[in-house]
């Protein structure tokens, strides 16, 4: 695990705080189906962990006679938001970890590639007072895997990225956080993520407590 409590913990949202990765996949499959494309495993690299703009651009490329990227973006946004509104569910261990970090005075942020209205829905469902900062897709010029979202969160909190721990569940998000200079706690639940220097991998947040987090990793046994 990690040795020293961080200056802040920056949480990815989809698939990390709440069980929305499946909702995102369902939304993309729905929109793809409307334009005659069947989403499959080979599409995962351009769907899982990516923002709406990226996936809309991907569908525009792979679907013959697809609508314009703007139309696909709007359709994906609507399909995803509808599902999130109906089915927001914290993942195991999330609320206990958020409470534990708050109890020891560690500020928290949501750093997501999802649109602002989805981020706000999830923030409010989990308790808006828990998070000092939220970064959504519209808040940065480039979203994950670019480091911009994590750099923006650290700047808003007034801390150095290197003093933060990012909690992520996809390699896209891990790439973003590590490029920003954060240590990473990766939840390898839906996609395999290998341990690496500065990165600890766990199966679930249910086994993690506030004291397990910090910016400097301890070698894993």
ABEGO torsion letter per residue (X at the ends): XBABBBABBBBBABGAABBAAAAAAAAAAAAAAAAGBBBBAAAAAAABGBBAAAAAAAAAAABBGBBBAAAAAAAAAAAAAAAAAAABBBBBGAAAAAAAAAAAGBBBBBBBABBAAAAAAAAAAAEAAABABBBBAAABABBOABAAAAAAAAAAAGBBAAABBBBBABAAAAAAAAAAGBBBBBBBAABBBBBBBGBBBBABAAABBAAABEABBBBBX
